[in-house]
Amino acid sequence: MNQDSKHAFIAERRSYERIVCDYAGIVRGRFNDGKKFEEIVKVHNLSAGGAYLTINRTVEVGQIITVKISFPTGSLDYGSSNITTRAIVVRTELFSEGVLGVGIQFLNFRFY
């Protein structure tokens, strides 16, 4: 069996299909000392259960954050729609120099 056919049988572990995107977002959270932070982020992919984003600060696996994601509407009259969610950080990795890749799982959300 060649390498390609071995990978063809590996099942996707995610519960929801992800879409590749390039959306702006804002993450709010607290440092270990309790001080609040707010950071502009880029959302790279998104599903009904979570997202993958990049951030210019350290967050920890298990940390609870609030994420606001702006979806472009395609209309100059309406600008964008937003979703705000509480999420838990489930994965972190070095994305590039000084930038952290973060996988999050949504805990709850609301559209507006």
Backbone bond lengths (Angstrom), bond angles and torsions (degrees), N, CA, C in turn:
res aa  C-N    CA-C-N  psi(-1)  N-CA   C-N-CA  omega(-1)  CA-C   N-CA-C  phi
1 M - - - 1.456 - - 1.528 107.43 -
2 N 1.321 116.86 128.71 1.463 119.22 -179.97 1.528 110.80 -81.09
3 Q 1.320 116.18 169.32 1.471 122.74 -175.85 1.526 112.17 -58.88
4 D 1.344 117.81 -41.42 1.471 120.83 -178.61 1.522 112.09 -64.28
5 S 1.316 117.56 -41.04 1.462 119.06 -177.67 1.525 111.18 -71.94
6 K 1.325 118.99 -28.17 1.463 121.20 174.93 1.525 110.35 -62.98
7 H 1.346 117.32 -44.21 1.463 121.40 -178.45 1.522 112.38 -70.61
8 A 1.308 118.86 -22.68 1.458 122.03 -179.26 1.525 111.68 -65.57
9 F 1.335 118.01 -22.91 1.455 121.47 -176.93 1.520 113.63 -96.69
10 I 1.320 117.98 0.00 1.461 121.00 178.79 1.520 108.64 -79.26
11 A 1.317 116.64 123.25 1.469 121.36 -176.64 1.522 110.33 -80.15
12 E 1.311 115.82 145.28 1.463 122.31 174.03 1.529 107.81 -70.09
13 R 1.342 117.33 131.13 1.457 121.61 -177.33 1.520 112.56 -88.55
14 R 1.304 119.03 -16.10 1.466 120.47 -176.26 1.524 110.65 -73.67
15 S 1.328 115.02 145.67 1.462 120.85 179.56 1.528 112.19 -79.61
16 Y 1.338 116.73 -26.16 1.453 121.34 -175.72 1.527 110.07 -125.27
17 E 1.314 115.85 144.06 1.456 120.63 176.39 1.526 109.95 -68.86
18 R 1.313 117.28 139.61 1.464 122.10 -179.48 1.520 110.28 -101.53
19 I 1.339 114.94 148.13 1.458 120.35 172.88 1.526 107.95 -113.29
20 V 1.308 116.02 139.94 1.457 121.42 175.12 1.523 107.18 -77.95
21 C 1.320 117.18 135.72 1.456 120.59 -177.40 1.524 109.73 -148.66
22 D 1.292 115.09 178.60 1.465 122.49 177.46 1.528 107.34 -146.09
23 Y 1.345 115.58 67.85 1.452 121.49 -175.63 1.526 110.72 -103.17
24 A 1.310 115.08 151.02 1.465 120.89 174.64 1.521 109.03 -85.87
25 G 1.311 115.11 151.97 1.456 119.53 177.90 1.512 111.36 -153.22
26 I 1.318 114.74 171.40 1.461 122.36 175.46 1.524 106.98 -131.27
27 V 1.324 115.83 131.39 1.463 121.56 175.03 1.521 108.31 -109.66
28 R 1.321 114.94 133.76 1.466 121.27 174.14 1.520 108.17 -121.69
29 G 1.323 114.68 140.71 1.453 119.09 179.27 1.506 110.48 -165.15
30 R 1.321 115.55 -164.95 1.458 122.18 -179.96 1.519 109.69 -131.29
31 F 1.326 115.12 141.61 1.452 120.94 172.19 1.527 108.58 -72.70
32 N 1.329 117.22 169.56 1.467 121.02 178.08 1.524 112.77 -58.16
33 D 1.345 117.17 -29.07 1.472 120.28 179.91 1.532 112.59 -83.83
34 G 1.351 117.50 3.44 1.457 121.41 177.34 1.511 115.41 93.82
35 K 1.343 117.46 -11.36 1.473 119.84 178.69 1.522 109.82 -69.75
36 K 1.344 114.81 142.37 1.460 121.01 -179.50 1.521 111.16 -80.82
37 F 1.345 115.61 150.80 1.462 120.71 170.80 1.519 109.51 -135.40
38 E 1.315 115.59 158.00 1.459 123.39 175.70 1.516 106.76 -140.55
39 E 1.325 116.94 132.64 1.459 121.39 -174.26 1.528 109.73 -141.17
40 I 1.314 116.83 135.77 1.466 121.68 172.93 1.527 107.51 -76.95
41 V 1.338 116.67 134.91 1.457 122.13 -177.37 1.526 110.18 -129.05
42 K 1.317 115.05 168.34 1.466 122.21 173.18 1.522 107.39 -117.14
43 V 1.322 116.80 127.22 1.461 122.58 178.77 1.534 107.37 -94.31
44 H 1.342 116.02 121.18 1.467 121.58 -175.35 1.525 113.24 -95.79
45 N 1.330 117.12 -34.65 1.456 119.78 173.09 1.512 109.60 -149.80
46 L 1.329 115.28 160.62 1.453 121.00 -166.89 1.523 109.03 -150.33
47 S 1.328 116.24 142.55 1.461 121.51 172.96 1.522 108.13 -141.35
48 A 1.319 116.54 -179.64 1.462 120.25 177.65 1.523 111.24 -67.40
49 G 1.330 117.58 -20.85 1.455 120.25 -176.20 1.511 116.39 -105.28
50 G 1.347 117.70 -12.34 1.452 118.83 -177.34 1.513 112.70 178.92
51 A 1.329 115.23 -166.68 1.465 120.40 -177.05 1.525 109.59 -156.98
52 Y 1.317 114.48 165.21 1.460 122.03 172.02 1.515 106.43 -122.09
53 L 1.333 116.14 127.04 1.455 120.55 -176.70 1.516 109.85 -137.30
54 T 1.327 115.32 166.22 1.458 120.10 174.47 1.520 108.79 -118.35
55 I 1.341 113.91 143.27 1.455 121.51 -174.97 1.526 108.82 -140.88
56 N 1.315 116.53 150.97 1.468 121.34 -177.96 1.522 112.72 -97.40
57 R 1.311 117.81 28.47 1.462 121.36 176.53 1.521 108.11 -148.34
58 T 1.302 115.90 166.28 1.457 121.17 -179.43 1.520 110.78 -84.87
59 V 1.324 115.21 132.14 1.456 122.19 168.23 1.525 105.95 -126.73
60 E 1.310 116.58 158.21 1.462 121.70 -173.74 1.527 110.94 -108.83
61 V 1.327 116.48 145.60 1.463 120.77 171.92 1.521 107.74 -57.99
62 G 1.322 116.52 132.82 1.454 122.82 -177.67 1.521 113.83 94.15
63 Q 1.332 117.31 -11.76 1.466 121.22 179.94 1.524 109.80 -71.97
64 I 1.329 116.22 138.80 1.467 122.45 175.71 1.525 107.50 -92.54
65 I 1.343 116.03 130.16 1.459 122.06 179.12 1.521 108.90 -131.95
66 T 1.323 115.56 163.59 1.455 121.60 171.15 1.526 107.16 -109.83
67 V 1.331 116.26 133.07 1.459 121.11 -177.47 1.523 108.79 -125.49
68 K 1.321 115.97 129.65 1.466 122.29 173.25 1.525 106.54 -112.31
69 I 1.333 116.85 123.79 1.465 122.31 -179.12 1.519 108.16 -116.68
70 S 1.329 116.29 131.61 1.463 122.00 178.33 1.520 109.50 -100.00
71 F 1.321 115.71 126.18 1.461 122.25 177.27 1.522 108.85 -104.10
72 P 1.322 118.45 123.11 1.469 119.23 177.09 1.527 109.59 -66.82
73 T 1.330 116.41 138.90 1.467 120.34 -179.49 1.520 112.63 -92.51
74 G 1.310 117.18 -14.54 1.456 119.93 -175.27 1.517 112.02 82.20
75 S 1.318 117.50 6.19 1.458 122.19 -178.68 1.523 109.93 -119.59
76 L 1.315 117.02 129.89 1.457 120.27 175.52 1.523 111.49 -70.41
77 D 1.341 116.65 -23.79 1.459 120.66 179.37 1.527 112.60 -74.72
78 Y 1.329 116.90 -34.01 1.456 119.95 -172.82 1.530 114.53 -107.31
79 G 1.316 118.64 -12.20 1.465 120.58 175.72 1.512 114.24 70.49
80 S 1.335 117.47 -95.82 1.460 120.13 -178.50 1.523 110.53 -148.05
81 S 1.312 114.63 161.16 1.462 122.37 170.27 1.520 106.36 -106.08
82 N 1.299 117.28 158.45 1.459 120.81 -176.71 1.510 111.44 -131.47
83 I 1.312 114.55 153.69 1.451 122.21 169.22 1.526 106.34 -127.38
84 T 1.308 115.87 137.60 1.462 120.84 174.49 1.518 107.33 -119.63
85 T 1.320 116.53 133.53 1.454 121.15 -176.66 1.519 111.62 -142.26
86 R 1.301 115.47 146.76 1.461 120.57 164.55 1.514 105.09 -87.59
87 A 1.315 115.91 142.11 1.462 119.93 -177.01 1.512 109.75 -145.95
88 I 1.320 114.49 159.75 1.451 120.76 174.61 1.526 108.21 -112.81
89 V 1.318 116.22 136.36 1.461 121.53 177.88 1.524 107.41 -74.76
90 V 1.345 116.88 121.21 1.462 121.01 -178.56 1.521 113.16 -109.26
91 R 1.347 116.51 -14.91 1.470 119.47 -179.22 1.516 108.94 -158.23
92 T 1.332 116.45 142.04 1.464 121.22 171.89 1.522 108.38 -135.17
93 E 1.325 115.83 150.21 1.465 121.48 177.63 1.521 108.32 -158.10
94 L 1.316 115.36 153.96 1.459 119.51 175.91 1.524 108.07 -69.72
95 F 1.325 116.73 120.39 1.468 122.22 -179.23 1.522 110.13 -90.20
96 S 1.311 115.90 -47.95 1.464 123.31 174.91 1.522 106.67 -159.98
97 E 1.308 117.51 179.33 1.461 121.51 -177.48 1.531 111.03 -54.33
98 G 1.327 117.08 114.75 1.455 122.12 177.85 1.515 115.28 78.39
99 V 1.329 117.97 4.31 1.465 121.89 -177.48 1.528 108.75 -122.52
100 L 1.329 116.26 131.30 1.450 122.51 -179.14 1.521 109.88 -104.74
101 G 1.325 117.05 131.18 1.464 122.29 171.26 1.514 107.95 -86.69
102 V 1.335 117.28 133.96 1.458 121.49 -173.66 1.527 110.11 -132.66
103 G 1.325 116.25 125.23 1.459 121.91 171.55 1.511 108.43 -96.03
104 I 1.335 116.51 129.48 1.461 120.51 -179.48 1.523 110.45 -124.32
105 Q 1.325 114.91 150.84 1.459 121.90 173.89 1.522 107.82 -113.66
106 F 1.331 116.79 127.33 1.460 120.71 -179.14 1.531 110.39 -69.63
107 L 1.322 115.43 139.20 1.461 121.82 175.12 1.519 111.00 -100.72
108 N 1.315 116.85 -37.95 1.467 123.10 174.99 1.515 107.36 -163.26
109 F 1.325 118.30 164.53 1.458 119.24 179.86 1.516 110.39 -158.95
110 R 1.358 113.87 161.92 1.458 121.00 173.96 1.521 108.37 -144.20
111 F 1.319 115.35 143.13 1.453 121.76 176.83 1.511 109.49 -97.09
112 Y 1.325 116.62 149.02 1.461 120.93 172.22 1.502 109.43 -157.47
